[in-house]
């Protein structure tokens, strides 16, 4: 479990979370509301004009968001930077990042993975949302993509890499939504 304090969202010793696949912001918003960063009723304002809950997370508007993300690949790069800064500061916090398997094809992700390995960032935990099923037409992609190489780079950095994380988190998020509607 992440070390956070919902009453002090900018607490210096908190663990950080970067949603590298920023387009999955509704999942992040549901978890943040469930943890108490803002009222659950705010979820009904998702993507509405004037709402702080837009299509990609905004660290300047949404409590609990540690990095604004959108363009694929940029989130993990920011997470690597946060992990390096933590090491330099001799801080004990961890940095978590959720990537989509499609963004692993971005060169920027390769560079972030190589930096994580080079700097031995054992305070960085990367999750990859990798669909459980590999069936046509994505079968070729699942068997032949660069995904395995990037995963190997992360593993060499002692970075935790978990597959199918989102399916489990989505179940928990569904429960959070059910409690709002219930």
C-alpha angles and dihedrals in degrees: 000000000000120000102236140141114213091197091057106036093175096049106151096223095050123117113251129229124198119189098209091182092061093181087074089068094126088065091051092047092052092051093046091050091047090052091051104253090130137353115290089230087070088073088075088067093061111147093350120139110275095013120132087218103081133158094282127033117264116202091199094058109027120065112229096028108121098186136021108233138178115128109079114254098022096093097061090047090055090046090053089051091051091049092050090049089050091053092048090049091047087234121161099217122114129223119222124193132183116208131184116234090236093060090057085081090067116103090223090063090053090052091049091049092050091049091049089052094044094050093040092232101194088163091067119088115188123192120196120206098219115171111243093225125065106190133145129321090027095040093095091050093050093050102038110028129113088250093100092052093051090047090053091051091052091048091052088057090058087248115152112241119190125186125216091013094144095057089060093042091048089057090054091045090051088055089052091051090046090055089053093051095035 
